[in-house]
Amino acid sequence: MYSFEYAAAFFLLGGALKDCVNVCVKYLNDIQLAIVVCRLYEGENGIILTSLLREVRAIDFFFPSYFKKKKNK
C-alpha cells in the first residue's frame, strides 16, 4: 500500500512545496489540503497557491464533474 500522506509530508520537509501540492491533488484527491498547505507555507498570495487556484477553476469550469468522479472511485 502506498502512503501518499508521508510522501506529501517529506516533500514539504524538503522544501518542495509544488511536489507536495501535486501529491495532495493527484493522489490524495484533496484540494482543500493542498490549499491549506500552500497558505500556511507561502502565505495568502503565493505563486503556487495562485497557480493551483487557477488550475482548479479551469477544471471546474471545463469539467464540472471531474473531481466528483475521482472521489467516488
C-alpha positions in Angstrom: 0.0 0.0 0.0 1.3 3.5 -0.9 1.5 6.1 1.8 0.9 9.4 -0.1 0.4 11.3 3.1 4.1 10.5 4.1 5.2 11.5 0.6 3.5 14.9 0.9 5.0 15.4 4.3 8.5 14.6 3.2 8.2 16.8 0.2 7.1 19.6 2.5 10.0 18.9 4.9 12.4 19.1 2.0 11.1 22.4 0.8 9.4 21.1 -2.3 6.0 22.7 -1.9 5.0 22.2 -5.6 5.6 18.5 -5.3 3.7 18.3 -2.0 0.7 20.1 -3.6 0.8 17.8 -6.6 0.7 14.7 -4.4 -2.3 16.2 -2.4 -4.2 16.9 -5.6 -3.3 14.0 -7.8 -3.0 11.1 -5.4 -5.0 12.1 -2.3 -7.7 13.9 -4.3 -7.7 16.5 -1.6 -7.7 20.1 -3.0 -8.5 21.6 0.4 -5.4 20.1 2.0 -3.3 21.4 -0.9 -4.8 24.9 -0.4 -4.2 24.8 3.3 -0.6 23.7 2.9 0.1 26.4 0.4 -1.5 29.1 2.5 0.5 28.0 5.6 3.8 27.6 3.7 3.8 30.7 1.5 1.1 33.0 2.7 -2.1 34.4 1.2 -0.8 35.4 -2.2 1.8 32.8 -3.0 2.8 31.7 -6.5 2.0 28.0 -6.1 -1.4 28.8 -4.4 -2.3 31.2 -7.3 -1.4 28.6 -9.9 -3.3 25.9 -8.0 -6.5 28.0 -7.8 -6.3 28.9 -11.5 -6.0 25.2 -12.3 -8.9 24.2 -10.1 -11.1 27.0 -11.5 -10.2 25.9 -15.1 -11.0 22.2 -14.3 -14.3 23.2 -12.5 -15.3 25.4 -15.5 -14.5 23.0 -18.3 -15.0 19.7 -16.5 -17.5 20.3 -13.6 -17.9 16.6 -12.7 -14.1 15.8 -12.8 -13.5 15.8 -9.1 -16.8 14.2 -8.2 -15.9 11.2 -10.4 -12.5 10.9 -8.9 -13.8 11.0 -5.3 -16.3 8.2 -6.0 -13.6 5.8 -7.3 
